[in-house]
Amino acid sequence: MVSVGAAFVARLTSPEPGICQRSRVGEMLRCPWHGWEFDMRNGQSWFDPNRVRIRSYPVAVERGEELQKGPYVAETFPVHVEDSYVIVEV
């Protein structure tokens, strides 16, 4: 249901005109195709909470050095910018 281009959103409230407060930053996910919003912590839908949920998966954040290295190595090239051009040196 959630596309690759999904956006993280926050809840906005306004206690008075001209004042906006953001909360729940990074907890909500919005599908750019449908506009459907989901709570990332539990998969709860905010557009039709009685009928629609998404499957949630456990995740963990780990340092890159702690991850297992794969058999593939990316080839890299020196890159620099001249005027408005990106120059790749091969």
OpenMM code with the backbone's topology and positions (N, CA, C; nanometers):
from openmm import Vec3, app, unit

residues = "MET VAL SER VAL GLY ALA ALA PHE VAL ALA ARG LEU THR SER PRO GLU PRO GLY ILE CYS GLN ARG SER ARG VAL GLY GLU MET LEU ARG CYS PRO TRP HIS GLY TRP GLU PHE ASP MET ARG ASN GLY GLN SER TRP PHE ASP PRO ASN ARG VAL ARG ILE ARG SER TYR PRO VAL ALA VAL GLU ARG GLY GLU GLU LEU GLN LYS GLY PRO TYR VAL ALA GLU THR PHE PRO VAL HIS VAL GLU ASP SER TYR VAL ILE VAL GLU VAL".split()
positions = [
    Vec3(0.0797, -0.1193, 0.0000),
    Vec3(0.0000, 0.0000, 0.0000),
    Vec3(0.0845, 0.1265, 0.0000),
    Vec3(0.1962, 0.1256, 0.0664),
    Vec3(0.2794, 0.2447, 0.0740),
    Vec3(0.3871, 0.2347, -0.0325),
    Vec3(0.3960, 0.3365, -0.1152),
    Vec3(0.4897, 0.3311, -0.2269),
    Vec3(0.6305, 0.3646, -0.1819),
    Vec3(0.7241, 0.3451, -0.2742),
    Vec3(0.8642, 0.3726, -0.2456),
    Vec3(0.8847, 0.5193, -0.2119),
    Vec3(0.8069, 0.6071, -0.2713),
    Vec3(0.8230, 0.7502, -0.2488),
    Vec3(0.7447, 0.8025, -0.1306),
    Vec3(0.7109, 0.7188, -0.0347),
    Vec3(0.6318, 0.7623, 0.0795),
    Vec3(0.7040, 0.8720, 0.1563),
    Vec3(0.6256, 0.9605, 0.2167),
    Vec3(0.6831, 1.0734, 0.2894),
    Vec3(0.6528, 1.0625, 0.4381),
    Vec3(0.7483, 1.1036, 0.5190),
    Vec3(0.7260, 1.1116, 0.6616),
    Vec3(0.6557, 1.2430, 0.6898),
    Vec3(0.5555, 1.2397, 0.7751),
    Vec3(0.4795, 1.3602, 0.8051),
    Vec3(0.4735, 1.3806, 0.9558),
    Vec3(0.4294, 1.4968, 0.9963),
    Vec3(0.4123, 1.5289, 1.1379),
    Vec3(0.2716, 1.5831, 1.1584),
    Vec3(0.2230, 1.5776, 1.2798),
    Vec3(0.0930, 1.6346, 1.3119),
    Vec3(0.1130, 1.7835, 1.3433),
    Vec3(0.0298, 1.8686, 1.2836),
    Vec3(0.0369, 2.0119, 1.3082),
    Vec3(-0.0845, 2.0556, 1.3888),
    Vec3(-0.0610, 2.1342, 1.4911),
    Vec3(-0.1692, 2.1942, 1.5687),
    Vec3(-0.1417, 2.3430, 1.5806),
    Vec3(-0.2472, 2.4192, 1.6089),
    Vec3(-0.2323, 2.5637, 1.6215),
    Vec3(-0.3115, 2.6117, 1.7425),
    Vec3(-0.2427, 2.6508, 1.8506),
    Vec3(-0.3127, 2.6995, 1.9685),
    Vec3(-0.3736, 2.8380, 1.9466),
    Vec3(-0.3199, 2.9131, 1.8495),
    Vec3(-0.3720, 3.0465, 1.8186),
    Vec3(-0.3267, 3.0833, 1.6778),
    Vec3(-0.3920, 3.1798, 1.6129),
    Vec3(-0.3529, 3.2185, 1.4770),
    Vec3(-0.2061, 3.2603, 1.4704),
    Vec3(-0.1380, 3.2141, 1.3668),
    Vec3(0.0010, 3.2488, 1.3456),
    Vec3(0.1012, 3.1614, 1.4195),
    Vec3(0.0534, 3.0684, 1.5019),
    Vec3(0.1412, 2.9790, 1.5774),
    Vec3(0.1120, 2.8356, 1.5356),
    Vec3(0.2152, 2.7643, 1.4912),
    Vec3(0.2003, 2.6227, 1.4547),
    Vec3(0.2967, 2.5404, 1.5381),
    Vec3(0.2511, 2.4241, 1.5822),
    Vec3(0.3359, 2.3343, 1.6585),
    Vec3(0.3360, 2.1978, 1.5907),
    Vec3(0.4570, 2.1411, 1.5718),
    Vec3(0.4705, 2.0080, 1.5128),
    Vec3(0.4862, 1.9065, 1.6247),
    Vec3(0.4164, 1.7944, 1.6109),
    Vec3(0.4338, 1.6840, 1.7048),
    Vec3(0.4331, 1.5540, 1.6262),
    Vec3(0.4728, 1.4470, 1.6908),
    Vec3(0.4785, 1.3147, 1.6294),
    Vec3(0.5642, 1.3150, 1.5025),
    Vec3(0.6714, 1.3932, 1.5023),
    Vec3(0.7605, 1.4026, 1.3861),
    Vec3(0.8247, 1.2671, 1.3619),
    Vec3(0.8159, 1.2154, 1.2392),
    Vec3(0.8764, 1.0878, 1.2040),
    Vec3(0.7957, 0.9658, 1.2429),
    Vec3(0.6771, 0.9829, 1.3020),
    Vec3(0.5949, 0.8686, 1.3410),
    Vec3(0.4913, 0.8338, 1.2347),
    Vec3(0.4608, 0.9280, 1.1475),
    Vec3(0.3569, 0.9063, 1.0478),
    Vec3(0.4192, 0.8909, 0.9094),
    Vec3(0.3545, 0.8103, 0.8253),
    Vec3(0.3993, 0.7863, 0.6889),
    Vec3(0.2816, 0.8121, 0.5964),
    Vec3(0.3031, 0.8878, 0.4863),
    Vec3(0.1955, 0.9185, 0.3925),
    Vec3(0.2297, 0.8648, 0.2544),
    Vec3(0.1352, 0.7930, 0.1934),
    Vec3(0.1514, 0.7440, 0.0567),
    Vec3(0.1284, 0.8603, -0.0396),
    Vec3(0.2253, 0.8910, -0.1284),
    Vec3(0.2074, 1.0037, -0.2199),
    Vec3(0.1022, 0.9769, -0.3274),
    Vec3(0.0721, 0.8518, -0.3571),
    Vec3(-0.0278, 0.8205, -0.4587),
    Vec3(-0.1694, 0.8367, -0.4068),
    Vec3(-0.1940, 0.7921, -0.2843),
    Vec3(-0.3300, 0.7900, -0.2310),
    Vec3(-0.3556, 0.8947, -0.1246),
    Vec3(-0.2482, 0.9459, -0.0622),
    Vec3(-0.2641, 1.0397, 0.0475),
    Vec3(-0.2984, 0.9704, 0.1787),
    Vec3(-0.2952, 0.8365, 0.1796),
    Vec3(-0.3277, 0.7627, 0.3018),
    Vec3(-0.2153, 0.7788, 0.4019),
    Vec3(-0.2515, 0.7971, 0.5284),
    Vec3(-0.1521, 0.8135, 0.6336),
    Vec3(-0.1588, 0.6971, 0.7316),
    Vec3(-0.0406, 0.6529, 0.7764),
    Vec3(-0.0309, 0.5411, 0.8690),
    Vec3(0.0630, 0.5766, 0.9835),
    Vec3(0.0315, 0.5263, 1.1009),
    Vec3(0.1186, 0.5386, 1.2166),
    Vec3(0.2262, 0.4318, 1.2017),
    Vec3(0.3530, 0.4714, 1.1928),
    Vec3(0.4610, 0.3753, 1.1692),
    Vec3(0.4856, 0.2838, 1.2878),
    Vec3(0.4416, 0.3220, 1.4065),
    Vec3(0.4670, 0.2397, 1.5242),
    Vec3(0.3814, 0.1137, 1.5270),
    Vec3(0.2589, 0.1211, 1.4708),
    Vec3(0.1698, 0.0054, 1.4812),
    Vec3(0.0918, -0.0255, 1.3539),
    Vec3(0.1086, 0.0522, 1.2473),
    Vec3(0.0395, 0.0269, 1.1219),
    Vec3(-0.1030, 0.0795, 1.1177),
    Vec3(-0.1480, 0.1503, 1.2198),
    Vec3(-0.2852, 0.2013, 1.2247),
    Vec3(-0.3086, 0.3047, 1.1158),
    Vec3(-0.4206, 0.2915, 1.0457),
    Vec3(-0.4582, 0.3855, 0.9419),
    Vec3(-0.5196, 0.5102, 1.0042),
    Vec3(-0.4955, 0.6260, 0.9421),
    Vec3(-0.5587, 0.7501, 0.9876),
    Vec3(-0.6658, 0.7950, 0.8906),
    Vec3(-0.6824, 0.7279, 0.7781),
    Vec3(-0.7878, 0.7688, 0.6859),
    Vec3(-0.9096, 0.6793, 0.6971),
    Vec3(-0.8952, 0.5554, 0.7397),
    Vec3(-1.0076, 0.4640, 0.7608),
    Vec3(-0.9658, 0.3626, 0.8666),
    Vec3(-0.9557, 0.4065, 0.9924),
    Vec3(-0.8980, 0.3205, 1.0961),
    Vec3(-0.9769, 0.1946, 1.1273),
    Vec3(-1.1034, 0.1894, 1.0940),
    Vec3(-1.1828, 0.0700, 1.1236),
    Vec3(-1.1643, -0.0400, 1.0208),
    Vec3(-1.1215, -0.0062, 0.9004),
    Vec3(-1.1117, -0.1061, 0.7941),
    Vec3(-0.9707, -0.1342, 0.7469),
    Vec3(-0.8810, -0.0389, 0.7539),
    Vec3(-0.7516, -0.0547, 0.6877),
    Vec3(-0.6377, -0.0457, 0.7880),
    Vec3(-0.5487, -0.1424, 0.7785),
    Vec3(-0.4224, -0.1428, 0.8524),
    Vec3(-0.3146, -0.1904, 0.7570),
    Vec3(-0.1924, -0.1622, 0.7876),
    Vec3(-0.0823, -0.2191, 0.7109),
    Vec3(-0.0013, -0.3069, 0.8045),
    Vec3(0.0653, -0.4028, 0.7472),
    Vec3(0.1477, -0.4933, 0.8261),
    Vec3(0.2699, -0.4178, 0.8763),
    Vec3(0.3018, -0.4335, 1.0010),
    Vec3(0.4220, -0.3696, 1.0545),
    Vec3(0.5289, -0.4771, 1.0769),
    Vec3(0.6532, -0.4375, 1.0665),
    Vec3(0.7659, -0.5285, 1.0799),
    Vec3(0.8614, -0.4735, 1.1851),
    Vec3(0.9249, -0.5612, 1.2622),
    Vec3(1.0249, -0.5122, 1.3571),
    Vec3(1.1488, -0.4634, 1.2816),
    Vec3(1.2036, -0.3527, 1.3255),
    Vec3(1.3245, -0.2990, 1.2632),
    Vec3(1.4244, -0.2612, 1.3715),
    Vec3(1.5490, -0.2473, 1.3312),
    Vec3(1.6541, -0.2057, 1.4235),
    Vec3(1.7505, -0.1149, 1.3482),
    Vec3(1.8093, -0.0225, 1.4185),
    Vec3(1.9097, 0.0656, 1.3607),
    Vec3(2.0451, 0.0189, 1.4112),
    Vec3(2.1362, -0.0091, 1.3166),
    Vec3(2.2682, -0.0573, 1.3532),
    Vec3(2.3733, 0.0242, 1.2790),
    Vec3(2.4898, 0.0332, 1.3370),
    Vec3(2.6011, 0.1009, 1.2720),
    Vec3(2.6441, 0.0193, 1.1500),
    Vec3(2.6860, 0.0872, 1.0451),
    Vec3(2.7267, 0.0197, 0.9234),
    Vec3(2.8397, -0.0789, 0.9429),
    Vec3(2.9306, -0.0492, 1.0362),
    Vec3(3.0441, -0.1384, 1.0592),
    Vec3(2.9998, -0.2714, 1.1194),
    Vec3(2.8829, -0.2750, 1.1806),
    Vec3(2.8356, -0.3961, 1.2467),
    Vec3(2.7590, -0.4886, 1.1527),
    Vec3(2.7231, -0.4396, 1.0342),
    Vec3(2.6487, -0.5216, 0.9392),
    Vec3(2.7432, -0.6159, 0.8668),
    Vec3(2.6918, -0.7286, 0.8237),
    Vec3(2.7736, -0.8256, 0.7521),
    Vec3(2.8027, -0.7740, 0.6122),
    Vec3(2.9258, -0.7871, 0.5681),
    Vec3(2.9629, -0.7434, 0.4346),
    Vec3(2.9215, -0.8482, 0.3327),
    Vec3(2.8726, -0.8001, 0.2192),
    Vec3(2.8316, -0.8900, 0.1128),
    Vec3(2.9467, -0.9196, 0.0188),
    Vec3(2.9225, -1.0036, -0.0810),
    Vec3(3.0288, -1.0408, -0.1747),
    Vec3(3.0558, -0.9346, -0.2803),
    Vec3(2.9710, -0.8310, -0.2889),
    Vec3(2.9851, -0.7330, -0.3954),
    Vec3(3.0491, -0.6054, -0.3434),
    Vec3(3.1291, -0.5419, -0.4286),
    Vec3(3.1922, -0.4161, -0.3942),
    Vec3(3.1562, -0.3165, -0.5040),
    Vec3(3.1085, -0.1984, -0.4656),
    Vec3(3.0717, -0.0970, -0.5639),
    Vec3(3.1971, -0.0307, -0.6197),
    Vec3(3.1980, -0.0119, -0.7498),
    Vec3(3.3090, 0.0572, -0.8138),
    Vec3(3.2866, 0.2069, -0.7965),
    Vec3(3.3889, 0.2805, -0.7579),
    Vec3(3.3748, 0.4243, -0.7367),
    Vec3(3.4668, 0.5004, -0.8298),
    Vec3(3.4304, 0.6249, -0.8580),
    Vec3(3.5079, 0.7120, -0.9449),
    Vec3(3.5167, 0.8492, -0.8798),
    Vec3(3.6268, 0.9202, -0.9005),
    Vec3(3.6350, 1.0575, -0.8506),
    Vec3(3.5333, 1.1461, -0.9238),
    Vec3(3.4672, 1.2334, -0.8493),
    Vec3(3.3642, 1.3214, -0.9056),
    Vec3(3.3878, 1.4624, -0.8543),
    Vec3(3.3691, 1.5625, -0.9412),
    Vec3(3.3735, 1.7016, -0.8973),
    Vec3(3.2773, 1.7837, -0.9829),
    Vec3(3.2486, 1.9055, -0.9388),
    Vec3(3.1536, 1.9923, -1.0089),
    Vec3(3.2291, 2.1096, -1.0687),
    Vec3(3.2047, 2.1338, -1.1985),
    Vec3(3.2594, 2.2505, -1.2688),
    Vec3(3.1417, 2.3257, -1.3278),
    Vec3(3.1314, 2.4535, -1.2930),
    Vec3(3.0156, 2.5347, -1.3338),
    Vec3(2.8890, 2.4619, -1.2892),
    Vec3(2.8041, 2.4217, -1.3818),
    Vec3(2.6817, 2.3500, -1.3450),
    Vec3(2.6866, 2.2039, -1.3879),
    Vec3(2.8075, 2.1517, -1.4112),
    Vec3(2.8228, 2.0158, -1.4599),
    Vec3(2.8890, 1.9280, -1.3548),
    Vec3(2.8424, 1.8051, -1.3454),
    Vec3(2.9070, 1.7053, -1.2589),
    Vec3(3.0035, 1.6269, -1.3471),
    Vec3(3.1303, 1.6280, -1.3116),
    Vec3(3.2343, 1.5619, -1.3909),
    Vec3(3.2735, 1.4319, -1.3219),
    Vec3(3.2593, 1.3205, -1.3938),
    Vec3(3.2995, 1.1904, -1.3448),
    Vec3(3.4270, 1.1514, -1.4153),
    Vec3(3.5334, 1.1325, -1.3379),
    Vec3(3.6622, 1.0976, -1.3971),
    Vec3(3.6740, 0.9452, -1.4048),
    Vec3(3.6929, 0.8954, -1.5281),
    Vec3(3.7059, 0.7487, -1.5473),
    Vec3(3.8406, 0.7142, -1.6037),
] * unit.nanometer
topology = app.Topology()
chain = topology.addChain("A")
for resn in residues:
    res = topology.addResidue(resn, chain)
    for name in ("N", "CA", "C"):
        topology.addAtom(name, app.Element.getBySymbol(name[0]), res)
